Amino acid sequence: MKLKTKTSSNSPQPWLNEEIAAFRRTCRQVERLWKSTNLEVHRLHLKEMTGTLNNMIKLARSKYFSDLVHMNKRNPKVVFDTIQNIVSPSAPPVPVYTTDDCNRFLQYFVNKVNELKLNLKSCNENTTIVASLNYSWTNFSAISIDNIMVVSKKMKPSSCPLDILPSSMFFKVIDLIAPFLVKIINLSLSTGTVPNFLKQAAISPILKKPNLDPSQPSNYRPISKLPILSKVLEKIVAEQLTSFLSNYELFDKYQSGFRKMHSTETTLLKVSNDIQMAADSGKYTVLVLLDLSSAFDTVDHKILLGRLENEFGIAGFVLKWFTSYLTNRTFSVYINGMLSDTAPLLHGVPQGSVLGPLLFLMYIYPLGKLLNNFKNVSYHFYADDIQLYCSFNDTELHKLTELLDCLACVKSWLTSNSLQLNSEKTETLIVAPENKIPIISRHLGSLSSSVQPCIRNLGVWFDQSMSLDHHSSLLIRNCFYHLRNMAKLRAFLCNSVLEMVIHAFISSRLDYCNSLFYLF
């Protein structure tokens, strides 16, 4: 007989405690005693103790997962990632063992953006000049302790290696430090200055797919992490900026990214509804999904600041603050507890920040005005995802020429604004009967090579008949895959915790854009 427990010494065991470890050592002693004496009484004793040990481990596992789920109700990502690592093969570790390895990743990310910038011709100055605006924003509103408390309650716990005070501790002592935070933030807002220590970011590379070579930096997606105090400051500014943009209706009508009451679902509902309405009128539709290469990383600061001033009426200390926010930014790569050298962030809006997405929406705001000039072409944005579509009947194939002209203007505008269209990832879908698709393809010029029978649009698969059959089959297969993985946890999860886990892995997928099923 050999001691068999429900854990493996080679696998992570976060639920183990000193009591279990001590009892396991006792079991090992009894096992050695039985092997030396070969007496039946010692074998039965070992068998009894092994059963007790397994029950202790089962209870400890159940308590660990119950506590994990209940403690992270506000941060489901922690629950998701922890359970995903247990039930699925973990991604290979990043082969970084020295600071030089970290610097190799740093140099790759720097070179990637620099190469993109070399291929683009940015405008030397902002050519958009607005003669007069009936709105402006020159000063921030001062904040109070109540504002800090409200903002902190909305924030999700996150960690950054550059934090002096861990985020978990930060939120525990927020009552004590709130008066000091108010002074720091109000001083920053009133002087138009962002402290340099709040403009540092730590990049944590994440492997894009588990089957990719972990030794190649090109296979990693850089995830930016900012100090918690920086996020609090940005959250305060973002709320005031959003309020200003909303009051004067300065958001693009067809931009659904990072806006209240807007989401990927509103984007997909608008686009799919337009396509379905056209089909009901006997028309066909060509849908083009444009992909931008590292769009957030190549934003030109000079163009952005000019746009804030001339398009949005931002001036005074507010413009000075945004100028300070964008200048002198730095980042490092943090992997396996090691930090690389520091590199300047000369381009782009900070990823992982609260303000970065909002600033990007303001950066591409003029593109919507350009697209409005093409009467037969509709568009919709979700952050940097651009969708163009054109509906027509058999006698209106000439409208596709306008679609191609529109695409050419978009490419030109993107290039002149330091953004690059990734032609290799641009996809086109023709929503029409099967016998009409070859005829329509011949009128698409350079787009004909990008025509696909199905395309993945913001997580939902569209096909040529807009039936969602392909999307449904993939969704069902994905849900059953996760249900099989959940079965591995069934033995040591109580029903209430298992229900939460199933909601996190299964219900969230079924609920995603479920209004589309009603529409279709």
N, C-alpha and C positions, 0 to 999 in steps of 0.2 A: 504494500500500500504506500502511496506517495501523497504528501500533503498537497491538496488542490483547493485553491481559493478562487474567488471570482475576480481577481485582479492579476495583472501581469506586471512584473517588476520593470519591464521595458517600456511600459506605457505610462502616460501622465496619470497621477492619482491624486487630484486636488481634494478629494473628499476624505483622505486618510488623516487620522489624528494620532496623538500619542497613545491613547488607550488601545486602538487597533494595532498599532505597531508593537506595543508591549505584549499584547495577547498573541500576536503572530510569532514573536520570539519564543513565547512559552510553548506554542504548538510545535515549533521546530525542535525544542528540547525534548518534548514528548515523542516526537518522531524519531529522533536519534536514540532515545531510550528503547523504544519498541524494536528498532533495527538491531540494537545490541543484545536485547534479551529474547526477542521473538516470542514474547508471551502474549496470549490472547487478550488478557486484561488490559495490557498497554495498547494493543491495537484498537480495542473498543473505546478506550479513553481518548485516543487520537481521533477516532472517527467522530466522537461526540464533540470534541473541541473544534474540529474542522467545520462541523455544521454550525456551531455557535459563532465561529469567526466569519463564516459566509453570511450569516444573518446580520452580524454587526456591520459588515461592509455594505450589505444591501440597505440597511437603515441609514448609514452614513451617506451613501450615494443619494438616496431619496431626499434626505435633509439638505444636502449640498445643492441639488437642482431646485428644490423648493425655495431655498433662500435666494439662489441666483435669480430665479424668475421674479420673486416678489421684490427684491432689492433693486431690480433694473426695469421696473414697469415703465419708467420714463425713458429708458434707453434700451429699446428692444434689440438694437444692433449687438449689444454685448451678449444677450441670450442667444441670438441667432448664430453669431460667430462661434461661441463656445460649443453649442450643440453640433454645429456644422463640422467643427474640428474633431468631434468625437465619433460621429456616425459616418463621416466621409474621409477618404484619404487626405491627409494634410498636404499642403503645398510644400515642395522641397525648400529647405532653408536657403536664405540668400548667402552665397559664398563670400562673405565679407568677414575677414579676421583681423585686419589691420586698418590703420587710418589711411594708408595708401589705397586700399580697396575702396574705402568710402570716397576718396578723392577721385577715383576712376569713374564712379557713378556721377559725381558732381560735374566732372569735365564733360561727360556724355550729355547731361541735361543742358549744360551751357552751350555746347557745340550745336546741339539740335536746334535750339532757338536761333543761334547766330546764323546757321545755314539757311534757315527759313527766311530770316531777315535779308540775307544777301540776295535771295531770289525775288525780293519784293522791292518795289520802288515807292517808298512812302512820300507823301506830300511834304514839302519843306515847310509849309504853313497851312493853317486851316483856311480852305477856300470858301467855306460857308460863312457868309457875312450877313447878319440880320440887321437891317437899318434901325429898327426900333421894336421893343417888346413891351407889352402891357403888363409884364410881371417881372419880378426879380427877387433874389434871395441873397442878402448880404450878411446876415448875422444869425448865428445859432441861438436857440432858446436855452437859457440856463436850466440845469436839471437839479432835482432834489434827491434826498435819500429814498423817498417813495419810488422815484423813477428807477433807481438802482435795484431796489427790492423786486419791483415788477419785472424788470429785464432779467434778473438772475433766476427768477422762477421759470421763465420761458426757455432758458438755455439748457441744453443737454450736456451732461457731464462729458468732458473730453480731456485728454492728456496731451501735453506737449513737453518734450525733453528740455525746452528752454525755460519752463516755468520754475520759478524759485519756490513757489508754494503750490503743491499739487492741487488739481482742480477739486478733488473730493474734500480736501481741507479748506479750500477757498470758499466753497459754498457753506461749509459748516460754520465758518467764522464771519460770514457776510454781514451779520448784524454789527459786529465789532469794527470791521474795516470800512463799512459803507460811508461814514463821514469823510474818511481820507480819500476814498475813491471819488466822491463828489467833488472835492477840491481839485484833484488831479485832472478829472475830465472837464470840469468847468474852466480850468486854466487853459487846457488845450483848445477848447472851443472858442474861448474869448480872445486868445492870441493867434489863432490860426496855425498852431504848431503841434506836430505829432512827435513825441519823444522817440529817439532812435531805437531804444530798446524794445519798443512796441512794433518796430518795422522789421523784425527778424523772423524768419520762418525756418522750420526744420522739415526737410523732405524725407518721407519714409516710402521707399519704392515697394510696390506691390506687384507680384507676378500677374500678368494679364490672364494667363491660362495655366493650369497646373502642368500641362504636358509640354510647356515651352522650356527651353534651355535656361536654367537659373543663372548661368555664368555670363549671359549676354545682357548688358544694361538696356539694350533696345527692346527687350521683352518685358520691361517693367513700366508700370504706370506711376508717375510721381504723385504722392499724396502729401499735400502741404498741411502743416500744423502750425498754428500761431499761438502765442501766449494767451492765457485766459483773460488777462486784463485788456489785451488788444481787442479781443472779441467783444468784451463789454463796451469798450469805447465805440467800436464800429456798430454795435447794435443800437446804441443811442443815436449815432449819426444816421444810420439807415432808417430808423423810424421817422426822424425829421425830414430826411430826403424823400422817403416814400410819401409822406403827408404832403410835401410841396408838389411833387409830381402828380399826385392824385387830385389835389385841389385845382390845378390848372390843366388837368387832362393831358399831361405830356407823355403818357405811355402810348406806344403804338397800339392801335385798335386791335391788331391781329398778332400781338405778342403775348404769349401765355406763360413765359418763363419767369419764375421768381416774382410772381405777383399774387396778391391776395385774391382768393376766389378764382384763380386760374391754375391750370395744371396741364399735364400731358393729356388728361381726359378731355378737357375743353378743346384742346388742339385737335385731337382725333375726332371728336364729335363734330366740330365745324367742318373739317375737311371731308370726312366720310359722308356727312349729311349733304354737302354740296355735290359730291360725286353721285350719291343716290338720287338726288333731285334731278340732276342732269340725265341720269339713266331713265328715270320715269318720263322724261320729256323726249326720249328717243335719241339722246346724245351720248357720245363717247367721251372719255376723259383720259388725258395723259398727265400722270402725277410724277414729278421729279423731286427726289430727295437729295439735297445738296449737303456735302460734308466738308467742314473746314478743318484744316490742319492746325492743331494746337492754337485755336483761335484766341483763348484767353491769354496765351503767352506772348503773342506778337502785337498786342495793342500798342499803338504809338502814343506815348504820354503827351507829346506836344499837341497832336491832333485831338486827343481826348480832352485836354484842358481847354483848348480853343472851342470845342463843341459845348462843353459845360457853360462857357461864358456866352457864346453867340447863339446857341440853339435853345438853351434853358435859362438864360438870365441869371446865372450864378456869378456873384461878384463879391467884393469886399473880403471880410474875414473868412467867409465860407469858401470862396475860391482859393484863398491863401492856404486854408486848412487842407483842401484836396491836393494842392500843389505840394505841400509838405508831406502829405500821406503817400504820394506816388514817388517822391524822390528819396534817394539814399536808402532804398530798401535792399536787404541782403537775404541770402538763404544758405543753408548748409544741408548736408545729407546725413541722416541719422539712421544707422543700421546696427543691430546687435549690440546696442549699448555704446557704440562708437560714433563720434561726431567728426565730420570732415572739416576742411578749411571753409572759409566764408567766401561767397561770390556775390558780386553786385547784381541786383535785379533791375536791369536797365530798360526792360520792355514788359508789357503786359500788365494785367490787373492781378492782384494776389489771389491765387487759388487757395481754397480752404478758408477764405475770409468771408465776412458777411457782406461787405460792400462790393467785392469784386464782381459778382453777377449783376448787381444793379448798375455799376459803372459800364459794364459791357453792353447792357441794354441801351444805355444812353449813347454809347459809342456807335452802335449800328442803327440808331433811330433814323438817320437820313435815308437809309436803304429802303425803308417802308415808303417814304415819299417818292423815291425813284420808281418803285414797283407800281405805285398808283397811276403812273403815266401810261401803263399798258392795260388798256380797258378790257381786253379779252383774257388776261392772265390774272388769276387769283393767287394769293400767297398766305402763308401763316408761319410765324416764328415760334420756336420754343428755345429760348436762349440762343445758342449758335446753330441750332438745327433749322434749316430753311426749307420750306416746302413750296414748290410752284406747281400749279395745275391749270389746265386749260380744257374747257369742254366745247364740243363742236358736233355737227352732224355731217352727213356725207357730202353736203355742198359747201361746207365751211372748213375744208382741210387747209385753206390758206391761213387760218388762225394759228396753225403750228409754226408758220414763219415768224409770227409775232412772239410766240413762245421762245423760239431760238434767238430772236433779237433781244428779248428780255434777259435770257441767260447770258448773252454776250455782254450786256450792260452790267449785269450783276458781277460777272468776273472782272470787268474793268474797274468797277467801284471798289470791289474787295481788294484788288491789287493796289489801287491808289491809296487805300486806307490801311495798308500793311497787314492785310489778311489774305490767306491763300486758300483757294478752292482745291480740294483733293478730288481730282477728276476720277481717280481709280476707284474711289468709294462712292461716287455719285451713282444713284440707282434710279431707274425709270420703270414705271408700271403703266401699261395700257389697259384701261378698263373698257372692254368691248367684247363682242362675240369673237369666237376663235377665228372665224374666216375673215374678219376685218383687221386683225392684228398685223399681218404681213403688209397690207396696204398702208396702214398708218405708219408702220415702222419706216417705210421708204421715204416718208416726208419728215423724218426726225433728224436727218443729217447726222451730226456727230453723236447725238443722243442714242441712235439706233443700237450702238454697241453696248449700251448700259441697260437695255430693256431686259427685265426679269419677269418670270411667271408669278413670283411671289416676292414681296419685299417686307422687311421688318421695319415698321414705322413706330418709333417710340415704344417698343416692347409689344406691339400688336402686329400680327401678320396680315397684310392685305394681299388678296389674289385678284386675278383678272375679272372674276365675277363678283367680287366684294361679298363673298358668302361667309367668311370666317371659318370655313370648314378646316382649312389647314391650321389656323390658329387654335381651334378647339382641340384638334387631335394632339398637337404639341403640348397644349396646356394639360390635358388629361394625362399624357405620358409623364410630364414633369411632376404632377401631383402624386401619381402612383409611385414614382421614384422616391419622393420624400416620405410618403406613407410607409414604404418598406424600411426606410431608415428610422422612422419613428418607432417601428416595432422593436428595434434594438434597445430602446429606452423604456419600453412598456413595463418591464419587470421591476424597475426601481423608481417609477414615477407615480405619484398619487393622481387620481382622476382630475383634480382641479388644475394641477400643474401640467399634466399631459394635454388638457384642453387648451391651455395658453400656448403651449408649444405648437399644437396643431394649427391654432389660429395664426401663429407667426409664420409657419412654413406653408400651410395649405390655404387657409381662408384668405390670406393676403393676396395670394395669386389668383384665386377665384374672384375676389372683389376688384382687382385691378381693371379699371376701365370697363366694368361690367355693364354700364349703360349702353355700350356699343352693341351688346347682344339684343337689347330691346330695339335699338334702331334698325339692326339688320334683320 
